[in-house]
Amino acid sequence: MSTKHFLPDPTHLVHTSLAALPLLNPSLALDSSNKIIYLRPNTLPATQKVSLISGGGSGHEPSFSGMVGRGLLSAAVAGTIFASPSAEQVRTAIMSRVDQFADKEDGGVLVTVMNYTGDVLNFGMAVEKARAAGVRVEMVVVGDDVGVGRKKGGKVGRRGIAGTVLVHKISGALAAKGAGLSEVARVAKLTAENLVSVGASLEHVHVPGRKGMDESERLKDGEVEIGMGIHNEQGSSREVVTLPELVGKMLRQMLDQTDEDRAFLKIDSSDEVVLMVNNLGGVSVLEMGGIVTEVVGQLEKSYGIRPVRILNGTYMTSLNGLGFSITLLKVVDTGIEGSSILELLDAPCEATGWSAPVLAQTWAEQNTATREGDESASKVLTSSGLKTVPALMQQMLTRALESVIAIEPEVTKFDTVVGDGDCGIGLKRGAEGMFIPYTSRY
């Protein structure tokens, strides 16, 4: 757990982070005193008649503020790090920072919030105040986490995690197409009901301005907390596992119908499924690629599921959390022609936090063509006429390669001083490749 931060003051950190968003997207504005990011007036298409608001504690960026933009959220309300915004902040967003569309049939405001006590209370109170003032507003609560089962979750229910972003994207796209509040709210609920997610982390995160955790509370080397929440909440277990073992356990928590405590959603191999692999903030892009490959492979091998869409990136973080989450969305019928789950997911939007660069056409084509063979292998080398003693050549080459391997630490040491530290490793691997075929070593 790193306790080092470029911006150690949590209040300054939140305000400056929000201030960056209008710089990155000119269609956005910031209400600094209420920590609200919102779309500037006259930004939405003339046909739109629903504004979408979400929010929560800071530290989960790009959710929620990074999801504000055309085709997605109309406004996001930020609290302090890992703490809900106040009801007054949310009321201000509903009443004066978005269009209420009171003059349009079935126009209004949809508020979407993750299932955390503070968020549900404060957003719910703001919604009631707005209704009392005559605003037509609906609220959807998302709880997609299966890391905590029914028994432990009790009356509180499942926590909301990264799957919430898919609810935002789908409902935002539907609103952009001109659907009314009742339809947008219904599809948002439908999406939330068909989501399962679970996370895992190698370490807790440190909140700027707070004391670090005691050593006894931290994960030991090699341990993974399965089901850890996005605020360092306890998961279902701490285990020393390899990545394949970890992914297997996570998928079972989402898909095993014999687990009565966690069988929240039935997904069959015949169902269309959207997969999201979300970076909790501190995993390298290189490792995320390996994680995606493992997840996709196990889904097909163990469950016969081949996702129709695969999203990989940083959608909802836990500051710099050294972990990831897996989300599965079961594609169901929205009942609206031309606005299927996939069509809404693929619809264009303009939000800095949303990343889905592959077009629907590319997914539909499912191109499996490859380039095979090696043209250079077919070309015959002509003899130079040089004569050698094979045994002597092999002996000399072996000694040379052994010397290259032996000196690797020294070369690496000096290259670390003057370069990027990879010269010794590169020479060693090349030398080893002369002894052992590449495919037998990996």
SVG drawing of the C-alpha trace seen along z (x, -y; Angstrom):
<svg xmlns="http://www.w3.org/2000/svg" viewBox="-47 -27 85 59">
<polyline fill="none" stroke="black" stroke-width="0.4" points="0.0,0.0 1.6,-3.2 1.1,-6.2 2.8,-8.6 0.7,-11.1 1.5,-14.1 -1.5,-15.8 -1.7,-14.7 -4.4,-17.2 -7.7,-15.3 -9.9,-18.5 -7.5,-20.1 -7.2,-16.9 -10.9,-16.4 -11.4,-20.1 -8.5,-20.1 -9.5,-16.8 -13.0,-18.1 -11.5,-21.3 -9.7,-19.2 -12.9,-17.9 -14.1,-21.1 -10.6,-21.5 -10.8,-18.0 -14.3,-18.4 -15.5,-22.0 -19.2,-20.9 -18.8,-20.5 -19.0,-23.0 -18.1,-22.8 -20.1,-24.0 -17.1,-24.1 -19.0,-24.9 -21.3,-21.9 -18.8,-19.7 -21.1,-19.1 -19.9,-18.4 -22.7,-19.1 -23.4,-19.6 -23.5,-23.2 -26.9,-24.5 -28.0,-23.8 -25.7,-20.8 -28.3,-18.0 -30.1,-17.1 -33.5,-18.8 -35.2,-15.4 -33.8,-14.5 -36.3,-14.8 -34.5,-13.0 -31.5,-14.3 -29.4,-11.6 -27.7,-12.3 -25.4,-10.1 -22.6,-10.5 -21.0,-9.2 -17.8,-9.5 -14.7,-10.7 -11.8,-8.2 -13.7,-6.1 -12.8,-8.1 -13.6,-8.1 -16.9,-7.2 -18.9,-9.3 -17.7,-12.7 -15.8,-11.2 -19.1,-9.7 -20.7,-13.1 -21.2,-14.0 -23.5,-13.7 -25.0,-10.3 -24.2,-9.5 -24.8,-11.4 -26.0,-15.0 -24.4,-15.6 -22.4,-14.0 -22.2,-15.0 -19.0,-14.3 -18.5,-13.8 -15.2,-13.7 -13.0,-10.6 -15.1,-7.5 -18.0,-9.6 -21.4,-10.4 -22.2,-13.9 -24.8,-15.7 -28.5,-15.7 -28.3,-19.4 -25.6,-18.9 -27.7,-16.4 -30.9,-18.5 -29.0,-21.4 -27.9,-19.2 -31.5,-18.1 -33.1,-21.5 -30.7,-23.8 -27.8,-22.1 -29.8,-20.0 -32.9,-20.4 -36.0,-19.0 -38.0,-18.9 -41.2,-19.8 -42.6,-21.0 -42.1,-17.7 -44.4,-14.6 -42.8,-12.0 -39.8,-14.3 -37.9,-14.4 -34.8,-13.4 -33.3,-9.9 -31.0,-9.6 -28.9,-6.4 -26.9,-5.6 -24.9,-2.6 -26.2,-0.7 -24.4,-2.2 -26.2,-3.4 -25.0,-7.0 -25.6,-7.4 -29.1,-5.8 -30.1,-8.1 -28.7,-11.3 -29.7,-10.8 -33.1,-9.5 -33.7,-12.6 -32.8,-14.9 -35.1,-13.0 -38.0,-13.4 -37.3,-17.1 -37.3,-17.6 -40.6,-15.7 -42.1,-17.9 -41.0,-20.9 -42.8,-19.4 -40.0,-17.8 -40.7,-14.5 -37.8,-12.3 -37.1,-8.6 -34.3,-6.8 -32.6,-3.5 -30.3,-1.8 -27.6,0.5 -26.3,3.5 -24.3,5.8 -21.5,7.1 -21.7,10.8 -18.6,10.7 -20.9,10.6 -23.6,13.2 -27.3,13.0 -26.6,14.0 -23.9,11.5 -25.6,8.8 -28.9,9.1 -31.4,6.4 -28.8,4.0 -28.3,6.2 -25.5,6.2 -23.0,3.3 -22.8,1.4 -19.5,1.6 -18.3,1.3 -21.4,2.7 -23.1,-0.6 -21.2,-2.1 -23.0,0.1 -26.4,-1.1 -25.2,-4.7 -24.1,-4.0 -27.3,-2.1 -29.8,-4.5 -27.8,-7.5 -27.9,-6.2 -31.7,-5.6 -32.3,-9.1 -30.2,-10.5 -32.6,-8.8 -35.5,-10.7 -37.1,-8.0 -39.3,-9.3 -38.5,-9.0 -40.6,-5.9 -38.9,-4.0 -35.4,-5.2 -35.9,-4.3 -37.4,-0.9 -34.4,0.0 -32.0,-1.2 -33.6,1.1 -33.7,4.0 -30.0,3.6 -29.2,3.4 -31.2,6.6 -29.1,8.5 -25.7,7.6 -23.2,9.6 -19.8,8.3 -17.0,9.3 -13.6,7.7 -10.3,8.9 -7.3,7.0 -3.7,7.6 -3.7,4.7 -5.9,2.1 -5.6,-1.5 -4.5,-4.5 -6.7,-7.6 -4.7,-10.8 -4.8,-12.6 -5.6,-9.5 -3.4,-7.3 -2.2,-4.1 -3.5,-0.7 -1.8,1.2 0.4,4.0 -1.9,6.6 -4.8,5.4 -2.8,5.5 -2.7,8.4 0.4,10.6 2.7,11.1 1.0,13.3 -2.5,12.9 -5.5,11.8 -8.7,10.6 -11.6,12.0 -14.7,9.8 -13.0,6.7 -15.2,3.7 -14.2,0.4 -13.8,-1.3 -11.5,1.4 -14.5,3.3 -13.9,6.9 -14.5,9.5 -15.4,13.2 -11.9,14.6 -8.2,14.0 -6.2,16.6 -2.9,17.3 -3.8,18.2 -2.5,18.0 -4.3,15.9 -6.1,18.9 -7.3,20.1 -8.4,16.5 -10.4,16.0 -11.9,19.5 -13.2,18.6 -14.5,15.2 -16.4,16.7 -17.9,19.4 -19.2,16.7 -21.0,15.1 -22.2,18.1 -22.5,21.2 -26.2,21.8 -25.6,24.4 -24.3,21.6 -27.6,20.5 -26.0,17.6 -24.8,16.1 -26.9,17.4 -28.3,13.9 -28.4,14.3 -28.8,17.3 -26.7,17.1 -26.6,20.0 -24.2,20.6 -27.0,19.8 -27.3,16.2 -25.6,13.2 -23.2,11.8 -21.2,8.5 -18.0,8.8 -16.3,5.9 -12.9,6.3 -12.3,3.2 -9.0,1.9 -9.3,0.7 -6.6,-1.8 -3.2,-0.3 -2.8,2.6 -0.6,2.1 -2.1,2.3 0.3,5.2 -1.2,7.2 -4.8,6.3 -4.2,7.8 -3.2,11.1 -6.2,11.0 -8.6,10.5 -7.1,13.4 -7.5,15.6 -11.1,14.5 -12.2,15.0 -10.5,18.4 -12.2,19.7 -15.6,18.4 -15.5,20.4 -13.9,23.5 -15.8,23.8 -19.2,22.3 -19.4,22.3 -19.8,18.5 -18.3,16.4 -19.0,12.7 -20.5,10.7 -18.8,7.6 -15.6,7.4 -14.7,4.1 -11.4,3.7 -10.1,0.5 -10.4,-1.8 -14.1,-2.5 -14.5,-2.5 -11.5,-2.7 -10.7,-2.5 -8.0,-5.2 -4.9,-3.3 -6.3,0.1 -4.0,3.0 -6.9,5.1 -9.6,5.7 -13.2,6.6 -15.2,8.7 -18.7,7.8 -21.1,9.9 -24.2,8.3 -26.8,10.7 -28.3,9.2 -32.1,9.2 -34.8,7.8 -35.6,4.1 -38.9,4.3 -37.9,1.2 -37.4,1.6 -34.0,0.2 -32.8,-0.1 -31.5,3.2 -29.0,3.5 -26.2,3.9 -27.3,1.1 -27.4,-1.2 -24.1,0.0 -22.5,-0.6 -24.1,-4.0 -21.7,-6.9 -21.1,-9.2 -18.8,-12.0 -17.5,-11.3 -13.8,-11.1 -14.3,-8.1 -16.0,-5.8 -13.8,-3.7 -15.1,-1.3 -13.2,-2.0 -14.2,1.1 -17.2,0.6 -20.4,2.7 -19.6,3.7 -16.3,5.2 -17.9,7.2 -20.5,8.4 -18.1,9.4 -16.2,11.8 -13.3,12.0 -11.2,15.1 -8.8,14.8 -5.0,15.0 -1.7,14.8 0.1,18.1 3.5,19.5 7.0,17.9 8.0,16.8 11.7,16.5 11.7,20.3 11.1,21.2 14.2,19.3 17.3,21.4 20.6,20.1 23.5,20.6 26.8,22.1 29.7,19.8 32.2,22.6 33.6,22.0 34.7,25.2 34.5,25.6 35.1,28.1 31.5,28.5 32.7,29.8 35.1,26.9 32.6,24.4 30.0,25.8 32.5,25.7 33.5,22.1 29.9,20.9 28.9,22.7 31.6,21.0 30.7,17.6 27.0,18.1 27.8,19.2 29.9,16.1 27.1,13.8 24.6,15.5 27.1,15.3 27.8,11.6 24.1,10.6 23.9,9.1 26.9,6.8 25.5,5.7 22.1,5.0 23.7,3.0 25.5,0.7 22.6,0.4 20.3,-0.6 22.7,-3.5 23.0,-4.7 19.9,-3.2 16.6,-1.4 18.1,1.8 17.1,4.3 20.3,4.9 21.6,7.7 18.3,9.5 18.0,9.2 21.5,10.6 20.9,13.4 17.5,14.4 19.2,14.4 22.0,16.6 19.5,19.0 17.5,19.2 20.5,20.7 20.5,23.6 16.8,24.2 14.0,23.8 11.8,20.8 8.5,22.8 9.9,25.3 10.8,22.5 7.4,20.8"/>
</svg>
